[in-house]
Amino acid sequence: MMKKFAALILTVMLALSLAACATTKGGDTMKVKCPACGYQFEVPADGGGR
């Protein structure tokens, strides 16, 4: 009984974590922060036309 409960909890936690990773903000731009200077700017979600 305890193993089934633990497996159920683990399955639910895995499903929730995958759902959280799959959700997006839905915006057309993505914010990027320069690691060298710390300047934050927005780029198009498609990668800037490359």
Helices and strands as residue ranges (DSSP letters): H 2-22, E 29-33, E 40-44
